[in-house]
Amino acid sequence: MSAHQKIIADFVSNRIEFVTSVPCKQLAGVIEQLGETPEIHHVPCNKEDEGIGLCAGAFMGGKRAAILMQNTALGVTLNSLATLTQFYRLPLPMLISYRGEVGEPVACQVEMALHTKALLAQLHIPTYHFHKPDDLAELNGILKHTFMCNKPVAILTDASFWKGVTA
């Protein structure tokens, strides 16, 4: 089973029925796999804060939801994360491509990487950082935990993780 298939399988086994995503090169294989998964309704969105709202609506409609996004747009989600997901205790797995570390070819990606973990910590959002494909073994437990405690959770997947992943 590929890493992309494992991520989707863990979503399905945790009864995630709704996923929204923004375009992302690193998450493209997972997004493609969503299109082949009838158990999950996938709605692409334009901006990450819009995606948080879609996930909140799905949750309030009785569905478990998740979002796939880039860390470079985390800043636009801060208000939604603090006032919507946390205030209303909405569980929200966020699979986040973590751009901007050593080896990043796009200079503007670096700035948000310097702030991502601190912003998530300031919001008291549990954060897990996947560096290598073997880290994916933790995903199922992380998903169970977020739905048990009704909290958002950030799963950061960096370039070294995706470099080691085969399709």
C-alpha positions in Angstrom: 0.0 0.0 0.0 1.4 3.4 -0.9 1.7 6.2 1.6 -1.2 8.1 -0.2 -3.4 5.0 0.1 -2.4 4.5 3.7 -3.4 8.1 4.5 -6.8 7.6 2.9 -7.3 4.2 4.5 -6.7 5.7 7.9 -9.2 8.5 7.1 -11.8 5.9 6.1 -11.1 3.7 9.1 -11.6 6.7 11.4 -14.9 7.5 9.6 -13.8 10.7 8.0 -16.5 11.4 5.4 -15.6 14.9 4.2 -12.2 16.3 3.1 -11.4 19.6 1.6 -8.1 20.6 0.1 -6.2 23.4 -1.6 -3.9 22.7 -4.5 -0.5 21.4 -3.3 2.3 19.7 -5.1 3.4 17.7 -2.1 -0.2 16.5 -1.3 -1.2 15.9 -4.9 -1.0 12.1 -4.6 -3.3 12.2 -1.5 -5.7 14.5 -3.3 -5.8 12.3 -6.3 -6.5 9.3 -4.1 -9.5 11.1 -2.6 -11.1 11.1 -6.1 -10.9 7.3 -6.1 -12.5 6.9 -2.6 -16.3 6.8 -2.6 -16.5 6.8 1.2 -15.1 10.4 1.3 -16.8 13.5 -0.2 -13.9 15.7 -1.4 -14.5 19.4 -2.0 -11.6 21.4 -3.3 -11.4 25.0 -2.0 -9.6 28.2 -2.8 -8.3 29.2 0.6 -7.4 27.4 3.8 -9.7 29.6 5.9 -12.6 28.7 3.6 -11.7 25.1 4.0 -11.9 25.4 7.8 -15.4 26.8 7.4 -16.4 23.9 5.1 -15.1 21.4 7.6 -16.9 23.1 10.5 -20.1 23.0 8.5 -19.6 19.3 7.7 -19.0 18.5 11.3 -22.1 20.4 12.4 -24.0 18.4 9.8 -22.9 15.2 11.5 -19.8 14.3 9.4 -16.2 13.8 10.4 -14.0 16.1 8.4 -10.3 16.8 7.6 -8.4 19.4 5.6 -5.3 19.1 3.4 -3.4 22.4 3.3 0.0 24.1 3.1 1.7 25.7 6.2 2.4 28.8 4.1 -1.3 29.8 4.5 -1.6 28.9 8.1 -1.8 32.6 9.0 -5.1 33.0 7.2 -6.7 30.3 9.3 -5.8 31.6 12.7 -9.1 33.3 13.4 -11.1 30.3 12.2 -9.0 27.9 14.3 -9.3 30.0 17.5 -12.9 31.2 17.3 -14.6 28.4 15.4 -12.8 25.0 15.8 -11.5 25.5 19.3 -14.4 27.4 20.8 -16.9 24.9 19.5 -14.6 21.9 20.2 -14.5 20.7 16.6 -12.1 17.8 15.9 -10.2 18.7 12.8 -7.3 16.7 11.4 -5.1 19.1 9.3 -2.7 17.3 7.0 -0.3 20.1 6.3 2.6 20.1 3.8 5.4 21.8 5.7 7.3 24.0 3.3 10.3 26.2 3.9 12.9 24.0 5.6 16.4 23.2 4.4 16.3 22.2 0.8 13.2 24.3 0.0 13.7 25.7 -3.6 11.2 28.6 -3.2 12.5 31.4 -0.9 9.2 32.9 0.0 8.1 29.5 1.6 10.9 29.9 4.2 9.3 32.7 6.1 6.2 30.8 7.2 8.2 27.8 8.2 9.9 30.0 10.8 6.5 30.6 12.4 4.3 27.6 11.8 5.1 25.5 14.9 5.1 28.5 17.2 1.7 29.6 15.9 0.2 26.1 16.4 1.7 26.0 19.9 0.3 29.4 20.7 -3.1 28.0 19.7 -2.5 24.9 21.8 -3.0 22.7 18.8 -1.2 19.3 19.1 1.3 19.1 16.3 3.0 16.0 14.9 5.9 16.3 12.4 6.4 13.5 9.9 10.0 13.4 8.6 10.2 9.9 7.1 7.6 7.5 5.6 7.7 5.3 8.7 6.2 8.2 10.7 3.0 7.4 8.9 2.4 4.5 11.3 1.3 7.1 13.9 -1.5 8.6 11.8 -4.2 6.2 12.8 -3.6 6.9 16.5 -3.4 10.6 15.9 -6.8 10.6 14.1 -8.4 8.5 16.9 -7.0 11.0 19.5 -8.3 14.1 17.8 -11.8 12.7 17.5 -11.7 11.5 21.1 -10.7 14.8 22.6 -12.6 17.1 20.1 -9.6 19.2 19.2 -7.9 20.2 16.0 -4.6 18.5 15.3 -1.8 19.4 12.9 0.1 16.7 11.0 3.1 18.4 9.3 4.6 16.5 6.4 7.9 17.9 5.2 9.9 17.5 2.0 12.0 14.7 3.5 8.8 12.8 4.2 7.5 13.2 0.7 10.9 12.5 -0.9 10.9 9.1 0.8 7.3 8.3 -0.2 6.7 6.2 -3.3 3.4 6.7 -5.1 
